[in-house]
Amino acid sequence: MALPYKQSQQSKRGQVEEMFDNISPKYDLLNHLLSVNIDKLWRKRTIKKLKAYQPGRILDVATGTGDFAVAATKLGPVKVVGIDISEGMLNVAREKISKKQLSDKIEVQKADSENLPFGDGEFDAAIVGFGVRNFENLEKGLAEICRVIKPGGTFFVLEFSKPQKTPFRQIYQFYFKYILPAIGRMVSKDKSAYTYLPESVNEFPDGDDFLAILKKVGFADNRCFRQTFGIASIYEAHKPKN
């Protein structure tokens, strides 16, 4: 299991919380810098796919600094609720939401994806952007998300994946293993956070493997859309009506 702080005795959940608290002040800068702003395009594409289902109430799991939640407001939903385990990230999100005057549309709170504080079927849709690979127990977290989506509701995941084609695969691996951690260490001052990132991506069951897990926890009609040579993937899943 990939862990941010390998010498720590904390659980993965505790280490991920500490890591994101540490890097939260520089997270947005690094995220856009290291992805050359392509992450914004991926979010936009995901939200465009979600638009077809006209959700009224959306849950943004692992909301971080709130970028996905902000993007989701363009759909005109009644409410977006963002949850995250890192108070540091949520503080950045609250400031961003306030500056964009979206406090009436977005609510954020500290909560664990594996123990969501919501009733069954409370949301029309759920989204997760670059967060599922940080779950301590992936299946439990996905099952919880399935529980709080109403029957017939929709679930979209945007997550890093592993390019398969040569030579882009080799170029990507070199960048992810050497360049990205070096830049991350310089800017965030956290030596472990951007070493953990490529490790967690390598361990994540992407593509068909992730689709199989979605099916196992109760989702149906699951599809994967590869993005930008396979650097990331958009996953679409549905909770059966019956």
N, C-alpha and C positions, 0 to 999 in steps of 0.2 A: 504493500500500500504506500503510495506517494504521500510524504508528510513534509510540511514546511520546515519544521525544526526537529531533525532526526534525533537529537540528544534529549529532547523534552520528554517528560513522562505523561504529558497531557494527551487526551484523546485527539483524534483528527479534528473533531468539531472544535475543541478548545484551541488547537494550534491554528486552524483556519481563521477563527475569530481574532486571535492575537495578531496574526499576519495582516489581516485586512485593517485592523485598528492601526497598525504601524504604518501601512502604506497609503491610508485613506487620503492624506493631504495632497499626495502627488499622483493618485490613481488615475484620474481623468487625463492628466497630461501624458502620463506614460502609456495609457491604453491607446490613445489616439496617435501618439508618436510611433509606438512600436508596430501598430497595424497600418500605419500611413493613412489613417482615417478611413480605411476600408470597413472597419467595424460599424461605422455610421450607415454605410450602404447596406450591410447585412441586416441591421436592425430595420431599416426602411423596407427592405424586401419582405422580412418576416411580418411586419405590421400590415403590409399590403395584402399578404395572403390571409391574415386574420380578418381583414376588413370584410371579406365575403360573408362572414358569419354574423356580422353586426352584433357583437357582444355588448351587453349592457353593463355588466359588472365583471371586472378583470382582476385576477390575482397575479402580481408580479413577484415570483419567488426568487430569493437571492437578488433583490433589487439593487444592492450596492449603492452607487451614488445616484441612482434613479433615472439613468438615461433611457432605459426601456420603458419605464413607466411614463416618462415625459412623451416619448414617441407614441405610446398607446393613446394618449389623450387626443391625438389627431383623428381618431376614429369617432370621437364624440360620445364616449361611454358615460354612463351615469357616474361611475366611480372606478378608480384604479386603486387597489390596495397593494402596497409594496411591503414585503417583509425581508428581514436580513438578520443574521446573528451578530453582525458587527455594528456597534453603536457609533464607531468612528465613521464608517461609511454612511450610516443613516444621517449623521449630523451634516455631512456634505450634501446628501440628498435633500434634506430639509431646507438648507440654504438655497440650493438650486431651484427647488420647487417654489419657494417664496419669491425669489428674484424673477421667475417667469410668471408669477401671479397665477399659479395653478393649485394653490392650497385648497380650493373648493372642489377640485377634481381628483387630487391625489392625496392619499393618506398613507403614511409609512409607520411601521412599528417593528420593534425587535421581536423576533420569533424564530423558531427552529423549523426548517422544512420537514423534518421527520416527526414533528409533533405540532401540527398546525392548529392554532386556536380558533378554528372556525367549524361551523356545523356542516353536515353532509349537504352537498349540492348548493352551496351558497353562491357560487360563481358561474357565470356563463362561459368563461374561458380562463385559462392560466397561461402564463408565459415565463420562461426562464432564459436569461441571456448569460452565457458563460458561467453558469453556476452549478449545473448538475454534477460535474466531475469533482466538485468540492464536497458533495454529500458524503457523510461518514458511511451511511448505509444507503446505497443508490436505490435499491428496490423498495425499501421502506419509504424513502422520500417521494419516489414516484407514485407509490400506492396512496400516500397521504394526499398528494395533489389530485389524483383520480377521485378520491373520496369527496373532496370539497367542490369538485366540478359537477354541475347538474347533469343528469342523463341527457345525452345529445349534445353536450358541450364539447369545446375544442381545447386542445393543448398544443402549444408551439414551443419548441426548444431550439435555441441558437447556441451552438457549441463548437469549439475547435475540433478538428478532425485531422487525420493523417493523409497527406497527398500520396497517391499511389504511382503516378507516372514519372518516369525518368525524362529529363534530369531535374525537374522541379522538385521531386522528392528529396534529392540529395542537397540541393540548394536550401530548401526549407529546413531540413534537419540541421544543417550547419548554422543557419541564422538562429534557429530556435535554441540550439544547444550552446552556442558561443557568443553571438552578438547580442541577442536579447537579454540574457542574464547580466552581461557586462554593463549595458546601458541601464538596466533596471537597478543594479547596485549603485551606480553613480548618482542616479536621480532620487531614488527612494531611500537610500542609506540602509536598506534591509538586505543583507547578504543572501538570505535564504528564499525570499519571496519569488524572485524571478529565476531561481533554479528549480523551485517547486513547480512552476508553470509548465515547462516542457516535460517534466517527469509525470505530472498529472495528466497531460494530454496523451503521452505515450501509453499510459496505463488505461485510459478511458476506452470502454468498449464501443467504438463508433460504428457508423454505417449499419449493416444488417444485424450486428450483435446488439446494438442499442434498440433497434426496432423489435428484436425478439424479447428484450426485457420489457419494453412498453406493452407488448402483447401479454406477457406473463402477469403483469400487475393489473391488467384489466382494460387496457386501451385497445381500440380496433381501428381498422382502415389506416394503418400507420405508414407514413411515407418519409423518404429522405431526399432532400434536395441539396446536392453538393454545390459549394460556393467557391469561386476563385481558385481553380485548380485543386479543390479539395482541402484548402486550408481550414475551412469551416463548413458546417452543415446545418441546414434548417430541417428540423423534424416536425412533422404534423401528425397529430394523433387525435382520436375521438373517443369520448366515453359513450358506450352503447346506450340507446334509449331505454332498453329493457334490461 
